[in-house]
Amino acid sequence: MDPNDTYLRIEGVHKRFGAFSALEHIDLAIRRGEFVCFLGPSGCGKTTLLRIIAGLEVQTGGRLWQDGRDISLLPPPQRDYGIVFQSYALFPNLTIADNVAYGLVNRRQPRAQIKARVEELLKLVGLPGSGGKYPAQMSGGQQQRVALARALATSPGLLLLDEPLSALDAIVRVHLRNEIHALQRELGVTTIMVTHDQEEALSVADRLVVMNHGVIEQVGTPMEVYREPATPFVAGFVGKVNRLPAVAEGHRSFACGTMKLRCADGQGGDYRTGQDVMLYLRPEDRVMLNAGADHPDRCSGRVKRIEFLGGNCLAEVDAECLPGIPVQLQFSLNQMDEFNVREGHRLDFALRTDRLRVFPK
Ligand code: ATP
């Protein structure tokens, strides 16, 4: 993927519904072949932005280009995309084959060619030979595969996915998201998926567009967004995080509880002495210490509560160096045994100050 090869450009797009501003000045460039997720809480404007790209909603201002073509005011049929909605939106009275063929029939392609293409698409989405069935005879996951085949039928330049997995149960959802990811890689089609599920977005996206209240808070790879959140909102919305109130004490140095913590260069350290700040730290960003070991940022405390998350757990610790600020530390199940992480047990650890992010309070 060439980072300079912009396929979709959005410039200064905004959208008002009456007096309500749903999107404010959106600038975004999406590369050819990229898988981008619009991620954000309910009502942040991600579906509205997707619908504007599709021409299903008209922006109040700003412009859009797809593959160099100004599409700002083109009606949907004149744009080049396939779309999948949360609700499958299949025609219940048409067979699966006719549903998939819908866009091809509209383009008046020869019947034999359409038939071959439909079978090819059904194979592509893992449903070979199901063309004669009706939507009601298929599960939710299967119907969504059909919707995907229909969206890809005309080989569009852009695939738009509006929360395509949120109506499915957890196991089917993970399965289908992996398949969509593999399919996108195979076809190389530029793809935008709207989701409010951070795990889903982190697992499939080349880049995330994190939105809140109608603005883009950060655009970056999943790793960048997770490791270097640009704003407190992003730090809190993507992944778990500890928020530690602190007071700035000169360059990159902060008083936090009874500790003096120094954060790494570039993590946001230029605060005036005495300024209230909030330090953000992921639960896995800790080092365990042996009982007698010497460490400048040593913390000790009792495990108050353990939250199991499957393959790992979060231990809430009341540390003496952080009075009144419970801190969550993450452990794999093997590490729980290794460090004797049990409710009521003491732990000795240090926070990884090289991973601290600092924001004004
Ligand atoms: P969700 O995940 O709940 O779908 P979203 O991030 O996709 O949320 P949008 O559907 O884009 O959010 O809506 C953004 C805001 O615009 C919301 O506050 C919504 O109520 C408002 N909105 C969307 N469509 C309309 C409309 N046609 N008329 C008035 N307000 C609207």
Boltz pocket constraint, residues with backbone or C-beta under 6 A from the ligand:
constraints:
  - pocket:
      binder: B
      contacts: [[A, 17], [A, 20], [A, 22], [A, 40], [A, 41], [A, 42], [A, 43], [A, 44], [A, 45], [A, 46], [A, 47], [A, 48], [A, 49], [A, 196]]
      max_distance: 6.0
